[in-house]
């Protein structure tokens, strides 16, 4: 099972990225757990300079933008 972390303080873009991540899981047809991380210490530990950040299995794949569900699904397939 993949672990997806959406990193951010809870802003509108962070919520949107969480929605996109959940759509991507469905698109990719993979098993994944989507976690919302709001703790600034953990966000900084992932080297996120701009939120929202997206981490798949411990690897930062996106920061400061909202990728499309299709793009995230591709990343999930590659990570799976």
N, CA, C and O of each residue as an XYZ file, in Angstrom:
320
protein
N       0.840     -1.184      0.000
C       0.000      0.000      0.000
C       0.885      1.247      0.000
O       1.869      1.324      0.736
N       0.522      2.217     -0.832
C       1.255      3.476     -0.910
C       0.806      4.418      0.205
O      -0.336      4.361      0.661
N       1.713      5.274      0.630
C       1.376      6.316      1.597
C       1.536      7.664      0.914
O       2.613      8.007      0.425
N       0.451      8.418      0.888
C       0.447      9.743      0.271
C       0.237     10.758      1.372
O      -0.700     10.645      2.162
N       1.116     11.757      1.424
C       0.969     12.819      2.416
C       0.729     14.135      1.698
O       1.486     14.520      0.807
N      -0.333     14.820      2.095
C      -0.611     16.166      1.615
C      -0.143     17.103      2.714
O      -0.685     17.098      3.819
N       0.869     17.910      2.405
C       1.486     18.772      3.402
C       1.017     20.209      3.241
O       1.119     20.787      2.159
N       0.500     20.783      4.327
C       0.077     22.177      4.291
C      -0.709     22.546      5.532
O      -1.159     21.673      6.275
N      -0.876     23.844      5.754
C      -1.534     24.315      6.971
C      -3.050     24.164      6.970
O      -3.694     24.419      7.987
N      -3.626     23.756      5.852
C      -5.079     23.603      5.797
C      -5.750     24.663      4.931
O      -6.951     24.905      5.054
N      -4.978     25.287      4.064
C      -5.508     26.326      3.167
C      -6.366     25.688      2.067
O      -6.426     24.465      1.946
N      -7.015     26.521      1.282
C      -7.878     26.030      0.196
C      -7.095     25.174     -0.794
O      -7.592     24.143     -1.247
N      -5.872     25.592     -1.136
C      -5.055     24.811     -2.073
C      -4.684     23.449     -1.494
O      -4.587     22.463     -2.224
N      -4.478     23.400     -0.180
C      -4.147     22.123      0.469
C      -5.336     21.178      0.390
O      -5.172     19.989      0.117
N      -6.524     21.702      0.626
C      -7.739     20.886      0.547
C      -7.957     20.398     -0.889
O      -8.356     19.255     -1.111
N      -7.691     21.278     -1.857
C      -7.838     20.910     -3.266
C      -6.855     19.797     -3.633
O      -7.213     18.849     -4.333
N      -5.614     19.919     -3.153
C      -4.612     18.891     -3.450
C      -5.011     17.557     -2.831
O      -4.775     16.504     -3.425
N      -5.608     17.589     -1.652
C      -6.077     16.342     -1.031
C      -7.152     15.694     -1.904
O      -7.148     14.477     -2.091
N      -8.074     16.502     -2.440
C      -9.103     15.980     -3.350
C      -8.466     15.363     -4.595
O      -8.845     14.273     -5.022
N      -7.497     16.072     -5.169
C      -6.803     15.588     -6.371
C      -6.098     14.262     -6.072
O      -6.127     13.341     -6.889
N      -5.469     14.170     -4.902
C      -4.762     12.938     -4.526
C      -5.741     11.773     -4.431
O      -5.435     10.670     -4.882
N      -6.917     12.009     -3.848
C      -7.913     10.940     -3.717
C      -8.450     10.529     -5.097
O      -8.694      9.348     -5.343
N      -8.632     11.503     -5.989
C      -9.063     11.194     -7.356
C      -7.992     10.360     -8.059
O      -8.305      9.413     -8.779
N      -6.740     10.718     -7.844
C      -5.626     10.026     -8.494
C      -5.531      8.576     -8.034
O      -5.215      7.692     -8.830
N      -5.804      8.324     -6.751
C      -5.791      6.953     -6.240
C      -6.825      6.122     -7.003
O      -6.550      4.995     -7.416
N      -8.018      6.696     -7.182
C      -9.076      5.992     -7.918
C      -8.675      5.783     -9.378
O      -8.893      4.707     -9.935
N      -8.089      6.809     -9.997
C      -7.664      6.713    -11.395
C      -6.585      5.648    -11.589
O      -6.620      4.874    -12.546
N      -5.633      5.626    -10.667
C      -4.498      4.709    -10.802
C      -4.876      3.280    -10.418
O      -4.189      2.329    -10.791
N      -5.963      3.135     -9.677
C      -6.380      1.802     -9.259
C      -5.412      1.147     -8.286
O      -5.218     -0.068     -8.313
N      -4.808      1.956     -7.430
C      -3.854      1.435     -6.449
C      -4.425      1.577     -5.043
O      -5.342      2.361     -4.799
N      -3.863      0.801     -4.133
C      -4.232      0.941     -2.727
C      -3.322      1.996     -2.124
O      -2.098      1.906     -2.228
N      -3.918      2.986     -1.500
C      -3.114      4.053     -0.915
C      -3.843      4.671      0.262
O      -5.072      4.718      0.314
N      -3.048      5.139      1.197
C      -3.563      5.863      2.347
C      -3.208      7.331      2.138
O      -2.042      7.666      1.929
N      -4.213      8.212      2.195
C      -3.983      9.646      2.019
C      -4.019     10.309      3.394
O      -5.034     10.271      4.090
N      -2.900     10.913      3.771
C      -2.787     11.572      5.067
C      -2.663     13.068      4.891
O      -1.959     13.531      3.994
N      -3.332     13.824      5.730
C      -3.237     15.282      5.708
C      -2.294     15.683      6.835
O      -2.576     15.425      8.005
N      -1.183     16.309      6.489
C      -0.176     16.696      7.469
C      -0.183     18.220      7.617
O       0.096     18.946      6.663
N      -0.505     18.693      8.820
C      -0.549     20.140      9.068
C       0.564     20.584     10.021
O       0.743     21.783     10.238
N       1.309     19.642     10.587
C       2.381     19.964     11.530
C       3.554     20.604     10.778
O       4.163     19.978      9.910
N       3.858     21.849     11.120
C       4.914     22.582     10.394
C       6.271     21.890     10.510
O       7.057     21.921      9.562
N       6.556     21.277     11.635
C       7.825     20.564     11.795
C       7.972     19.443     10.782
O       9.036     19.262     10.190
N       6.893     18.690     10.586
C       6.937     17.583      9.614
C       6.974     18.116      8.186
O       7.649     17.549      7.326
N       6.248     19.209      7.931
C       6.267     19.815      6.591
C       7.685     20.257      6.240
O       8.178     19.983      5.146
N       8.330     20.937      7.174
C       9.703     21.413      6.950
C      10.670     20.235      6.815
O      11.625     20.301      6.040
N      10.427     19.162      7.564
C      11.295     17.976      7.493
C      11.299     17.358      6.096
O      12.259     16.687      5.717
N      10.231     17.582      5.329
C      10.167     17.070      3.948
C      10.728     18.077      2.943
O      10.584     17.889      1.735
N      11.369     19.149      3.434
C      11.968     20.185      2.581
C      10.943     20.895      1.702
O      11.257     21.291      0.579
N       9.724     21.058      2.204
C       8.697     21.783      1.467
C       8.881     23.272      1.752
O       8.732     23.720      2.889
N       9.205     24.027      0.714
C       9.387     25.465      0.869
C       8.093     26.213      0.601
O       7.862     27.284      1.163
N       7.250     25.655     -0.257
C       5.948     26.245     -0.566
C       4.898     25.162     -0.457
O       5.068     24.058     -0.975
N       3.802     25.492      0.227
C       2.699     24.534      0.308
C       1.716     24.814     -0.813
O       1.682     25.936     -1.319
N       0.931     23.859     -1.212
C       0.886     22.512     -0.656
C       1.996     21.632     -1.200
O       2.506     21.842     -2.300
N       2.354     20.642     -0.399
C       3.354     19.671     -0.829
C       2.711     18.298     -0.938
O       1.741     17.997     -0.242
N       3.257     17.473     -1.816
C       2.745     16.120     -1.998
C       3.911     15.140     -1.886
O       4.903     15.248     -2.607
N       3.772     14.188     -0.972
C       4.804     13.184     -0.730
C       4.205     11.808     -0.993
O       3.145     11.479     -0.462
N       4.875     11.012     -1.804
C       4.442      9.641     -2.084
C       5.535      8.708     -1.592
O       6.672      8.760     -2.060
N       5.176      7.853     -0.639
C       6.131      6.899     -0.044
C       7.417      7.586      0.404
O       8.513      7.084      0.153
N       7.286      8.721      1.061
C       8.442      9.414      1.627
C       9.200     10.303      0.671
O      10.159     10.961      1.074
N       8.789     10.339     -0.603
C       9.501     11.157     -1.594
C       8.649     12.362     -1.985
O       7.500     12.210     -2.400
N       9.218     13.556     -1.850
C       8.528     14.781     -2.247
C       8.439     14.827     -3.773
O       9.459     14.828     -4.462
N       7.203     14.866     -4.297
C       7.024     14.869     -5.751
C       6.473     16.195     -6.265
O       6.545     16.475     -7.462
N       5.925     17.012     -5.368
C       5.351     18.283     -5.802
C       5.346     19.261     -4.641
O       5.120     18.879     -3.493
N       5.599     20.539     -4.954
C       5.602     21.570     -3.923
C       5.164     22.895     -4.531
O       5.653     23.295     -5.588
N       4.235     23.574     -3.855
C       3.840     24.909     -4.277
C       2.891     24.964     -5.461
O       2.679     26.035     -6.029
N       2.313     23.824     -5.844
C       1.376     23.814     -6.961
C       0.405     22.658     -6.791
O       0.579     21.806     -5.920
N      -0.621     22.639     -7.635
C      -1.586     21.544     -7.608
C      -1.516     20.824     -8.947
O      -2.051     21.307     -9.945
N      -0.857     19.669     -8.969
C      -0.791     18.909    -10.228
C      -2.164     18.314    -10.556
O      -3.042     18.248     -9.696
N      -2.334     17.888    -11.791
C      -3.605     17.275    -12.187
C      -3.710     15.878    -11.581
O      -2.705     15.267    -11.219
N      -4.939     15.387    -11.476
C      -5.165     14.031    -10.959
C      -4.461     13.005    -11.843
O      -3.932     12.013    -11.342
N      -4.453     13.242    -13.162
C      -3.784     12.329    -14.088
C      -2.288     12.255    -13.841
O      -1.701     11.174    -13.880
N      -1.674     13.398    -13.587
C      -0.232     13.439    -13.296
C       0.068     12.701    -12.007
O       1.013     11.914    -11.942
N      -0.737     12.953    -10.975
C      -0.530     12.280     -9.690
C      -0.747     10.772     -9.848
O      -0.019      9.979     -9.252
N      -1.737     10.375    -10.640
C      -1.977      8.955    -10.886
C      -0.759      8.301    -11.534
O      -0.408      7.170    -11.196
N      -0.115      9.007    -12.462
C       1.113      8.489    -13.091
C       2.201      8.293    -12.048
O       2.897      7.278    -12.052
N       2.349      9.276    -11.145
C       3.352      9.168    -10.079
C       3.043      7.974     -9.180
O       3.949      7.255     -8.759
N       1.761      7.768     -8.888
C       1.364      6.644     -8.038
C       1.687      5.306     -8.699
O       2.185      4.384     -8.053
N       1.395      5.214     -9.998
C       1.708      3.977    -10.725
C       3.218      3.709    -10.704
O       3.652      2.572    -10.522
N       4.008      4.770    -10.894
C       5.459      4.629    -10.901
C       5.984      4.215     -9.519
O       6.932      3.437     -9.412
N       5.355      4.744     -8.472
C       5.788      4.432     -7.106
C       5.319      3.046     -6.664
O       5.938      2.407     -5.813
N       4.205      2.594     -7.263
C       3.622      1.319     -6.847
C       4.342      0.161     -7.454
O       3.979     -0.990     -7.208
